[in-house]
């Protein structure tokens, strides 16, 4: 299975558009609660193609939406030529 963000990331690449923000929203079955998740590791790798400045939606301890730069979520990104 692929994350839902994968399609959007591929479309951005296809049309040569830069991704500035990423948001992953999930709702558990039989629940009204909506959760914000940080991008998974694979999606973080895909997003780094556009640079570490992309803003990623995450939840804080109070389950409130906040945005952090991708490079804050991945401070030790492995590529030497990282942006």
C-alpha positions as CSV (number, residue, x, y, z in Angstrom):
1,X,0.0,0.0,0.0
2,X,1.0,3.6,-0.6
3,X,0.3,6.6,1.5
4,X,-2.4,9.0,0.2
5,X,0.3,11.8,0.0
6,X,2.2,9.8,-2.7
7,X,-0.3,10.8,-5.4
8,X,0.0,14.5,-4.6
9,X,3.8,14.3,-4.4
10,X,3.9,12.6,-7.8
11,X,1.6,15.2,-9.3
12,X,3.7,18.0,-8.0
13,X,6.8,16.4,-9.5
14,X,5.0,15.7,-12.9
15,X,4.0,19.4,-13.2
16,X,7.3,20.7,-11.8
17,X,5.6,22.3,-8.8
18,X,7.3,22.8,-5.4
19,X,5.6,21.3,-2.4
20,X,5.4,23.9,0.4
21,X,3.2,22.1,2.9
22,X,2.2,18.5,3.7
23,X,-0.6,17.3,5.9
24,X,-1.7,13.8,6.8
25,X,-5.2,13.5,8.3
26,X,-6.5,10.2,9.6
27,X,-9.8,9.1,11.1
28,X,-10.1,5.8,12.9
29,X,-12.9,3.5,12.0
30,X,-16.0,4.0,14.2
31,X,-14.6,7.2,15.7
32,X,-15.3,10.9,15.2
33,X,-11.8,11.8,16.3
34,X,-9.5,13.2,13.5
35,X,-5.8,12.9,14.0
36,X,-2.9,14.7,12.3
37,X,0.2,12.6,11.7
38,X,3.6,13.6,10.7
39,X,4.7,12.3,7.2
40,X,5.9,8.7,7.4
41,X,9.6,8.1,6.8
42,X,9.1,7.2,3.1
43,X,7.0,10.3,2.5
44,X,9.7,12.4,4.3
45,X,12.2,11.0,1.8
46,X,9.9,11.9,-1.1
47,X,9.3,15.4,0.3
48,X,13.0,16.0,0.7
49,X,13.2,16.0,-3.1
50,X,11.6,19.5,-2.9
51,X,13.9,20.6,0.0
52,X,13.9,20.6,3.8
53,X,11.9,23.8,4.0
54,X,8.5,22.1,3.3
55,X,6.2,22.6,6.2
56,X,4.8,19.4,7.7
57,X,1.6,19.3,9.8
58,X,2.0,17.5,13.1
59,X,0.1,17.3,16.4
60,X,1.4,18.7,19.6
61,X,0.8,17.2,23.0
62,X,-2.6,18.9,23.1
63,X,-3.6,17.4,19.8
64,X,-3.4,20.8,18.1
65,X,-2.1,21.3,14.6
66,X,1.3,22.9,14.3
67,X,3.7,23.0,11.3
68,X,7.4,22.2,11.4
69,X,9.9,22.3,8.7
70,X,10.8,18.9,7.2
71,X,14.4,19.5,8.2
72,X,13.3,19.9,11.8
73,X,11.6,16.4,11.6
74,X,14.7,15.0,9.8
75,X,17.6,17.0,11.2
76,X,20.1,14.3,10.2
77,X,19.0,13.7,6.7
78,X,21.4,11.4,5.0
79,X,22.0,13.1,1.7
80,X,25.1,15.3,1.6
81,X,23.6,17.7,-1.0
82,X,20.5,18.3,1.0
83,X,18.7,21.5,0.5
